[in-house]
Amino acid sequence: YTITGLFINRSTTDNVGLFGYVNPEWAIVSNVSLVDVNITGADLVGGLAGTNYGSISNSSVAGSVVGDSQSIGGLVGYNFGSVSNSSAAVNVSGTDPSSMHIGGLAGWNEEECSITNSSATGNVSGNSNIGGLVGISKGSVSNSSATGNVSGYEDVGGLVGENYGTVTNSSATGIVTGENCVGGLAGKNDQSGTVNASYATGNVSNTGGGVGGLVGENFGQVFGSYAAGNAGGGYWAGGLVGVNSIGGAVSNSYATGNASGTNHVGGLVGANWDASS
């Protein structure tokens, strides 16, 4: 099922998309393709759904999605359900100077929710929690990828801006730029976050602290993963991880790109603070 040229301009309205809500949890959307969309909303904005509590599968969106301050995604603004075998070729942005939770596929992926076998190829921009696939993820991301360029201020990642959940068998290849906590795959991997069997190949740069070819700042677990892009520009710069902070652990992982910066620069880890690698 294909819809071409969908245009929505509701800059002061939340939950904007082809579907404002996919709700309740047993609701199903599948085999839907949106081509050449131009969608503008306030918060909770997505090409296919503003908020998803159900199941979205085998669906795609191409075009442009613009929101105001939070939870803005090419396919889904806020995912409280599941997304599988879906894609977004969407340029996604937030207009508020403090915009957050912005992703090429989904702005927010909630705890115990999932994104699998999915991809994003558009460019993504905003302030914080900005990711090529997901802005902030508390659930699981697996077998997924992002190839677009990503830019923001802090917690900026080629795949996930800030990760509290699990990232498995996933990759990012776009150029990533920001100021603090900037990573080729994830800007920040929090204490409950895990990155496993994943990689990033894009170049990463920052002007502040914490830049890594794979993860900008790591409080969680990184294992079986690698980075091939160059990382640098600011301080605490590492080929794999910029800052491995308290509680963070890195194992069975490597980096092949160049690392550069003003201070605390390492081929693998820029700064290792009370952590293990």
C-alpha positions as CSV (number, residue, x, y, z in Angstrom):
1,Y,0.0,0.0,0.0
2,T,1.6,3.2,-1.2
3,I,0.8,6.8,-0.3
4,T,2.6,9.5,-2.3
5,G,3.0,13.2,-1.4
6,L,1.5,13.2,2.1
7,F,1.7,16.8,3.4
8,I,0.9,17.7,7.0
9,N,1.7,21.1,8.5
10,R,0.6,21.2,12.2
11,S,3.5,22.9,13.9
12,T,1.7,23.4,17.2
13,T,0.2,19.9,17.4
14,D,1.7,16.8,19.1
15,N,1.4,13.2,17.9
16,V,1.6,14.0,14.2
17,G,2.0,11.5,11.3
18,L,-0.1,9.4,9.0
19,F,-1.4,8.0,12.3
20,G,-1.2,10.2,15.3
21,Y,-1.4,7.1,17.5
22,V,-1.0,3.4,16.7
23,N,-2.9,2.2,19.7
24,P,-3.7,0.0,21.6
25,E,-0.8,-2.5,21.9
26,W,-2.4,-5.1,19.6
27,A,-2.8,-2.6,16.8
28,I,-0.9,-3.6,13.6
29,V,0.4,-1.6,10.7
30,S,2.2,-3.5,8.0
31,N,3.2,-3.2,4.3
32,V,2.7,0.6,4.1
33,S,5.0,2.8,2.0
34,L,5.0,6.6,2.2
35,V,6.8,8.4,-0.6
36,D,7.8,12.0,-0.8
37,V,6.3,13.0,2.6
38,N,6.5,16.6,4.0
39,I,5.5,16.5,7.6
40,T,5.7,19.2,10.3
41,G,4.5,18.9,13.9
42,A,5.4,19.9,17.4
43,D,6.4,17.0,19.6
44,L,6.0,13.2,19.0
45,V,6.2,13.5,15.3
46,G,6.9,10.6,12.8
47,G,6.3,10.0,9.1
48,L,4.1,6.9,9.8
49,A,3.1,7.4,13.4
50,G,3.6,10.1,16.0
51,T,3.3,7.5,18.8
52,N,3.4,3.7,18.3
53,Y,2.1,1.3,21.0
54,G,1.4,-1.5,18.6
55,S,3.4,-3.3,15.9
56,I,4.8,-1.8,12.7
57,S,6.4,-4.0,10.1
58,N,7.5,-4.1,6.5
59,S,6.9,-0.4,6.2
60,S,8.8,2.6,4.9
61,V,8.9,6.4,4.7
62,A,10.8,8.7,2.4
63,G,10.9,12.5,2.5
64,S,11.1,15.1,5.3
65,V,10.0,15.2,8.9
66,V,10.3,18.3,11.1
67,G,9.3,18.7,14.7
68,D,9.7,21.3,17.5
69,S,11.4,20.0,20.6
70,Q,11.3,16.2,21.3
71,S,10.6,12.7,20.1
72,I,10.9,13.2,16.4
73,G,11.6,10.3,14.0
74,G,11.5,9.5,10.3
75,L,9.1,6.6,10.8
76,V,7.9,6.9,14.4
77,G,8.3,9.8,16.9
78,Y,7.8,7.7,20.1
79,N,8.0,3.9,20.0
80,F,6.3,2.1,22.8
81,G,5.8,-1.1,20.8
82,S,7.8,-2.9,18.1
83,V,9.2,-1.9,14.7
84,S,10.6,-4.5,12.4
85,N,11.7,-4.9,8.8
86,S,11.1,-1.2,8.2
87,S,13.1,1.7,6.9
88,A,13.2,5.5,6.7
89,A,14.9,7.6,4.0
90,V,14.0,10.8,5.7
91,N,15.8,14.0,6.7
92,V,14.7,14.6,10.3
93,S,15.2,17.8,12.3
94,G,14.1,19.7,15.4
95,T,13.5,23.4,15.2
96,D,13.8,24.3,18.9
97,P,17.3,25.2,20.0
98,S,17.0,22.7,22.8
99,S,15.4,19.9,20.7
100,M,16.0,16.4,21.8
101,H,15.3,12.7,21.2
102,I,15.6,12.9,17.4
103,G,16.3,9.8,15.2
104,G,16.4,8.9,11.5
105,L,13.9,6.0,12.2
106,A,12.5,6.7,15.7
107,G,13.0,9.6,18.1
108,W,12.5,7.5,21.3
109,N,12.5,3.7,21.8
110,E,11.0,2.9,25.2
111,E,12.1,0.3,27.7
112,E,11.1,-3.3,26.7
113,C,10.3,-2.1,23.2
114,S,12.2,-3.2,20.1
115,I,13.6,-2.1,16.7
116,T,14.8,-5.0,14.5
117,N,16.0,-5.5,11.0
118,S,15.4,-1.9,10.2
119,S,17.4,1.0,8.7
120,A,17.6,4.7,8.2
121,T,19.4,6.6,5.5
122,G,18.5,10.3,6.0
123,N,20.4,13.1,7.7
124,V,19.4,13.9,11.3
125,S,20.0,17.1,13.3
126,G,19.0,18.6,16.6
127,N,20.5,19.5,20.0
128,S,20.7,16.5,22.3
129,N,20.0,12.7,22.1
130,I,20.4,12.7,18.3
131,G,20.9,9.4,16.4
132,G,21.1,8.2,12.9
133,L,18.5,5.5,13.7
134,V,17.2,6.3,17.2
135,G,17.6,9.5,19.3
136,I,17.3,7.7,22.7
137,S,16.8,4.0,23.2
138,K,15.9,2.2,26.4
139,G,14.8,-0.9,24.6
140,S,16.5,-3.1,22.1
141,V,18.0,-2.3,18.7
142,S,19.2,-5.3,16.7
143,N,20.2,-6.2,13.1
144,S,19.7,-2.5,12.2
145,S,21.7,0.2,10.5
146,A,22.0,3.9,9.8
147,T,23.9,5.6,7.0
148,G,23.0,9.3,7.2
149,N,25.0,12.1,8.6
150,V,24.2,13.2,12.2
151,S,24.7,16.5,13.9
152,G,23.9,18.0,17.3
153,Y,25.3,19.4,20.5
154,E,25.6,16.5,22.9
155,D,24.9,12.8,23.1
156,V,25.1,12.5,19.3
157,G,25.6,9.1,17.7
158,G,25.7,7.6,14.2
159,L,23.1,5.0,15.3
160,V,21.8,5.9,18.7
161,G,22.2,9.3,20.5
162,E,21.9,7.8,24.0
163,N,21.6,4.1,24.8
164,Y,20.2,2.7,28.0
165,G,19.2,-0.7,26.4
166,T,20.9,-3.1,24.0
167,V,22.4,-2.6,20.6
168,T,23.3,-5.9,18.9
169,N,24.5,-6.7,15.4
170,S,24.0,-3.2,14.2
171,S,26.1,-0.5,12.4
172,A,26.5,3.1,11.4
173,T,28.4,4.6,8.6
174,G,27.5,8.3,8.5
175,I,29.6,11.3,9.5
176,V,28.8,12.4,13.1
177,T,29.5,15.9,14.5
178,G,28.8,17.6,17.8
179,E,30.3,19.1,21.0
180,N,30.0,16.7,23.9
181,C,29.6,12.9,23.9
182,V,29.9,12.2,20.2
183,G,30.3,8.6,18.8
184,G,30.3,6.9,15.5
185,L,27.7,4.4,16.8
186,A,26.4,5.9,20.1
187,G,27.0,9.3,21.7
188,K,26.5,7.9,25.2
189,N,26.2,4.3,26.4
190,D,24.7,4.5,29.9
191,Q,25.2,2.2,32.9
192,S,22.4,-0.2,31.8
193,G,23.5,0.0,28.1
194,T,25.1,-2.8,26.1
195,V,26.7,-2.6,22.7
196,N,27.5,-6.0,21.3
197,A,28.8,-7.2,17.9
198,S,28.3,-3.8,16.3
199,Y,30.5,-1.4,14.4
200,A,30.8,2.2,13.0
201,T,32.9,3.3,10.0
202,G,32.1,7.1,9.7
203,N,34.3,9.9,10.8
204,V,33.5,11.5,14.1
205,S,34.3,15.0,15.4
206,N,33.6,17.2,18.3
207,T,34.6,20.6,19.8
208,G,34.2,19.7,23.5
209,G,34.7,16.5,25.4
210,G,34.2,12.9,24.7
211,V,34.5,11.7,21.1
212,G,34.9,8.1,20.0
213,G,34.9,6.1,16.8
214,L,32.3,3.9,18.4
215,V,31.1,5.5,21.6
216,G,31.6,9.0,22.9
217,E,31.2,8.2,26.6
218,N,30.7,4.7,28.0
219,F,29.2,3.8,31.4
220,G,28.0,0.4,30.3
221,Q,29.2,-2.6,28.4
222,V,30.9,-2.7,25.0
223,F,32.1,-6.0,23.6
224,G,32.8,-7.7,20.3
225,S,32.6,-4.4,18.5
226,Y,34.8,-2.1,16.4
227,A,35.3,1.3,14.9
228,A,37.0,2.1,11.6
229,G,36.4,5.9,11.3
230,N,38.6,8.7,12.5
231,A,37.7,10.4,15.8
232,G,38.9,13.8,17.1
233,G,38.7,17.5,17.3
234,G,38.2,18.1,21.1
235,Y,39.5,16.4,24.2
236,W,39.0,12.9,25.6
237,A,39.3,11.4,22.1
238,G,39.6,7.7,21.5
239,G,39.6,5.5,18.4
240,L,36.9,3.3,20.0
241,V,35.7,5.1,23.1
242,G,36.3,8.8,24.1
243,V,35.7,8.4,27.8
244,N,35.3,5.0,29.5
245,S,33.7,6.3,32.7
246,I,32.9,4.8,36.1
247,G,31.4,1.3,35.7
248,G,32.2,1.1,32.0
249,A,33.8,-2.0,30.5
250,V,35.3,-2.6,27.0
251,S,36.3,-6.0,25.9
252,N,37.1,-7.9,22.7
253,S,36.9,-4.7,20.7
254,Y,39.2,-2.7,18.5
255,A,39.6,0.5,16.5
256,T,41.5,1.0,13.2
257,G,40.9,4.8,12.6
258,N,43.0,7.7,13.7
259,A,42.4,9.5,17.0
260,S,43.3,13.2,17.5
261,G,42.5,16.0,19.9
262,T,43.7,18.6,22.3
263,N,44.4,16.3,25.3
264,H,43.7,12.8,26.6
265,V,43.9,11.1,23.2
266,G,44.2,7.3,22.8
267,G,44.1,4.9,19.9
268,L,41.5,2.8,21.8
269,V,40.3,4.9,24.7
270,G,40.9,8.6,25.3
271,A,40.3,8.6,29.1
272,N,39.7,5.6,31.3
273,W,38.1,6.7,34.6
274,D,37.7,4.0,37.2
275,A,36.6,1.6,34.4
276,S,38.0,-1.4,32.6
277,S,39.2,-2.0,29.1
